[in-house]
Amino acid sequence: MDIKSLREVGRMLGVLIAEEESYTYVDKLAYAPSKDLAIFYLREALRDLHSLMRKTQFEYDKTASELKSMDFNLIENCIQQLSNVKDRRELRELTSFIASTALTYSASFKVQKMGGG
């Protein structure tokens, strides 16, 4: 499993958490009981990301640059890797890693806004 791809999906979800003030994406993904649902939840997040990318003003200063620098090839690679998962334990490990990365990343937005980073 490619860690860079997992981190990029976490980063994408982290931007959504920060801008949308919603943990729905992470919660659904972290508790997805099957790879089909995990991929479905990522699709939902990507749809919301498309909407976010059309905005011209953001809550956080770094959002625009983060969106521009996102590597969608890595995100696609992660989705492909998730589709190849063979058991629930492995799926849980991967989705937990992505969710944890997303939460850490979204917290960095808030810390920066408070003047801490």
C-alpha positions as CSV (number, residue, x, y, z in Angstrom):
1,M,0.0,0.0,0.0
2,D,1.4,3.4,-1.0
3,I,1.5,5.7,2.0
4,K,1.8,8.8,-0.2
5,S,-1.6,8.0,-1.8
6,L,-3.2,7.3,1.6
7,R,-1.8,10.7,2.9
8,E,-3.1,12.5,-0.1
9,V,-6.6,11.3,0.5
10,G,-6.3,12.2,4.1
11,R,-5.1,15.7,3.0
12,M,-8.1,16.0,0.7
13,L,-10.5,15.1,3.5
14,G,-8.7,17.4,5.9
15,V,-9.3,20.4,3.6
16,L,-13.0,19.4,3.4
17,I,-13.2,19.1,7.2
18,A,-11.6,22.5,7.7
19,E,-13.7,24.3,5.1
20,E,-17.0,22.6,5.6
21,E,-16.8,22.2,9.4
22,S,-18.1,18.7,9.0
23,Y,-16.6,15.4,10.1
24,T,-19.1,13.4,8.1
25,Y,-16.5,12.3,5.5
26,V,-14.1,11.0,8.0
27,D,-16.7,9.3,10.2
28,K,-18.3,7.5,7.3
29,L,-15.0,6.3,5.9
30,A,-13.5,5.2,9.2
31,Y,-16.5,3.0,9.9
32,A,-17.1,1.7,6.4
33,P,-17.9,-2.0,6.7
34,S,-16.9,-2.8,3.1
35,K,-14.5,-1.6,0.5
36,D,-17.5,-0.8,-1.8
37,L,-18.9,1.6,0.9
38,A,-15.4,3.1,1.5
39,I,-15.1,3.9,-2.2
40,F,-18.6,5.2,-2.3
41,Y,-17.9,7.6,0.6
42,L,-14.7,8.8,-1.1
43,R,-16.8,9.5,-4.2
44,E,-19.2,11.6,-2.1
45,A,-16.2,13.5,-0.7
46,L,-14.8,14.1,-4.1
47,R,-18.1,15.5,-5.3
48,D,-18.1,18.0,-2.4
49,L,-14.4,18.8,-3.2
50,H,-15.5,19.7,-6.7
51,S,-18.0,22.2,-5.2
52,L,-15.4,23.6,-2.9
53,M,-13.0,24.1,-5.8
54,R,-15.6,26.4,-7.5
55,K,-15.6,28.7,-4.5
56,T,-13.7,32.0,-4.7
57,Q,-13.5,32.7,-1.0
58,F,-12.4,30.3,1.8
59,E,-12.5,30.2,5.5
60,Y,-8.7,29.6,5.6
61,D,-6.0,31.4,3.7
62,K,-4.2,28.3,2.7
63,T,-7.2,26.4,1.2
64,A,-6.8,27.7,-2.3
65,S,-3.1,26.7,-2.5
66,E,-3.9,23.3,-1.0
67,L,-6.5,22.7,-3.6
68,K,-4.2,23.7,-6.4
69,S,-1.4,21.4,-5.2
70,M,-3.6,18.3,-4.7
71,D,-2.3,15.3,-6.6
72,F,-5.4,13.6,-8.0
73,N,-3.2,10.8,-9.5
74,L,-2.3,9.8,-5.9
75,I,-6.0,10.0,-4.9
76,E,-7.0,7.8,-7.8
77,N,-4.2,5.4,-6.9
78,C,-5.5,5.2,-3.3
79,I,-9.0,4.4,-4.5
80,Q,-7.6,1.7,-6.7
81,Q,-5.6,0.2,-3.8
82,L,-8.8,0.2,-1.6
83,S,-10.6,-1.7,-4.4
84,N,-7.9,-4.4,-4.1
85,V,-8.3,-4.9,-0.4
86,K,-9.0,-8.5,0.5
87,D,-10.2,-8.4,4.1
88,R,-12.0,-6.2,6.6
89,R,-9.1,-5.9,8.9
90,E,-6.9,-4.5,6.2
91,L,-9.7,-2.2,5.1
92,R,-10.1,-0.9,8.7
93,E,-6.4,-0.2,9.0
94,L,-6.3,1.8,5.8
95,T,-9.5,3.8,6.4
96,S,-8.3,4.5,10.0
97,F,-5.0,5.8,8.7
98,I,-6.7,8.0,6.2
99,A,-9.2,9.3,8.8
100,S,-6.4,10.0,11.3
101,T,-4.4,11.8,8.7
102,A,-7.4,13.9,7.7
103,L,-8.1,14.9,11.3
104,T,-4.5,15.9,11.8
105,Y,-4.4,17.9,8.6
106,S,-7.6,19.7,9.4
107,A,-6.3,20.6,12.8
108,S,-3.3,22.3,11.2
109,F,-5.7,24.7,9.5
110,K,-7.2,25.8,12.8
111,V,-3.8,26.1,14.5
112,Q,-2.5,28.3,11.7
113,K,-5.6,30.5,11.9
114,M,-5.0,30.9,15.7
115,G,-1.5,32.0,14.9
116,G,0.3,28.9,16.0
117,G,1.8,27.7,12.7
